[in-house]
Amino acid sequence: MSDPLIVILFATAVTAGTPLLYAALGEIFTERSGVLNLGVEGMMLVGAVVGYIATLQSQNHWIGVFAAMAAGGLMALIHAVLSITLRANQVVSGLALTIFGTGLSSYMGKSFVGQPVPDQFKPIDIPVLSQLPYIGKIFFSHDALVYLSFVIVAAAWVFIFYTRWGLNLRAVGENPAAADSMGIPVYLTRYSSVIIGGVLAGVGGAYLSLAYAPSWIEHMTAGRGWIAVALVIFAVWHPGKALVGSYIFGGVDSLGFRIQALGEKASFLKDISPFFLQMFPYILTMIVLILITAETKKRRVGTPASLGIPYDREER
Amino acid sequence: MKKFFVVLTLLIFATVALTGCGGGDKTATSDAGNEQEKFKVAFIYVGPVGDAGWTYAHDKGRQYLEKEIPNVKTTFVESVPENMADAERVLEQLVQEGNKVIFATSFGYMDAVIKVAKRHPDVIFMHCSGYKTEKNAGTYFGRDYQARYLAGIVAGKNSKSGDLGYVAAMPIPEVIRGINAYTLGARSVNPNATVKVVWTNTWFDPAKEKEAGKSLIEQGVDVMAQHQDTPGPVQAAADAGKLALGYNSDMRNFAPDAVLTGPVWNWGPYYVEVVKSVMDNTWTNEQYWGPLKDGIIDLGPYGPMVTKDVKDLVASKRQEIIDGRLEVFNGPLKDNAGKERVPAGKVMTDKEMLEFNWFVEGVIGEIPKK
């Protein structure tokens, strides 16, 4: 309470943004390989419920996270088989995955509703770093999953832009036929990227059910999977920008509550409608969409050219 | 292309099958032997029976009904969307299955209930929290503000700073009435107490509700109350080592060190009464708004930190409300801008309470303009 409001706001933005960040990072991998997966919401929900159930059974939150990763990966595998091997329409398959995941998670979680999580993620202050003024409180007084997300952002950044595998991944997303003729395994690359996307979405879901609001409640992601899909566009398929974007998207929501709670002290902000704040991330996304529409700009910012197009070796 | 359609069809089947089991309208009947002779009663719910909140409370009422009147056989349909097409279809189906009384437990079913009721005058319909009636359709709800007042007393007694917080879902009269009653209860034991309100604009988003709770705690609130369907705000209070009040059902197991008590619904006795009256042909299409006296709404079990003094005080106030010696919205009442709204010696009418659109003195917050 002694911290200045701005510090609290930023610190909240980090925790609120973390589930979005995991899901968006996963979707960046998926889309970089040329596959659009709109099933993020469904994969998050299944990750959330499986992580929760596994933690209840094992009394260990890390086992919960691993179970959530496996569950998210399996969900993504469905999408991969449909859209890569069977070349089904990616939009339809992704939407179906979301509906499927919503139903599946409700079904699985039914008998567990109302039970508290025995082993929750608790904030850990990182020695030295958490003592830094402002920055310490904002970035280094969270739970382990938040720190893990920092590591994954850095790793994804290096992987996508500075390794041969990353180059292959981008090549597959740009022009799978050319990549194939260069000997890059297109199907394998796409399969693994889609599954990584599901694994990370699963962690994003587990973050909600094990760390952020520890419990299982039907449909608890409440649309965060869709925000993550928008976030990928906002971040122009870049892990670093996804980090910034997820904190903006996450922070805007809680800003609304802070304005209300401050009351008189924030009277100059009072006229901002909470509904405006809720749509603000999407306005930003639309602006980014408009900005990257021109073909030349698309090249520069890295929209995968073959995004959404199934690859058929025979039709090469 | 052919393959694509085969896959799509399979996928749709799988999806329908699984959502059907999960959130869809899977009817569950409690098994009983000689069905023909039993009196059939059905319930439709807006959420899953395991939501730990609103629907859970109604389902406990259904189970109570079946236990109390052995000759009754109940059916329920959960997670029925609040739109005409779905609600009407489910209601119609329940009529065809031979149910004699149907309880529709969410506001959004109102028009569907009236429509189906007109078609089947021999079936009795009861709609929760609505305002439209038919010859064979009545409404029912509970005076939850009376329990909110008692919860306010518990909060006022347990708060050190007198700064109370309230995470509220939607700016509708039902919620506003609860906030006002809570504030009056708290101020009856601590005249300086204030209640800070934050709106979430959602009934059901644990992460958001928790975030709203945290924002209140940052402003120095030490007891949290809520009008939400998830334990998010309770968890926010527990994380910060503060106290909280639950809602709908007993929320103590989410935060044993934080939950003082909370208003809890108990629909069972009323369901028994309605079904009995239909069986004896004494049923009328009344608009029932059940008071504390009927036990339809009450305070839940106390947490270990509530002292005997507080429990005794609440018990005596509760008795006063039941006996009609204490009215929650009794004049003089000022709004939170200082304007007198209810003059001394006057008690608010039911109609006024059902249209509540202002905060009483002591509430800090605004009702968003439409």
Interface residues (C-beta under 8 A of the other chain):
Chain A: M1 L5 I8 T12 A16 P19 L82 L86 R87 A88 N89 V92 S93 A96 I99 F100 T102 G103 L104 S105 S106 Y107 M108 G109 K110 S111 F112 V113 G114 Q115 P116 L208 Y212 A213 P214 S215 I217 E218 H219 M220 A222 R224 D253 S254 F257 R258 Q260 A261 L262 G263 K270 S273 P274 F275 Q278
Chain B: K3 F4 V7 L8 L11 I12 A14 T15 L18 T19 G20 C21 G22 G23 G24 G47 P48 G50 D51 A52 Y56 S79 G165 K196 V197 V198 W199 T200 N201 T202 F204 D205 P206 A207 K208 E209 K210 E211 A212 K214 S215 L216 E218 Q219 G220 T230 P231 G232 Q235 N253 F254 A255 I364 G365 E366 P368
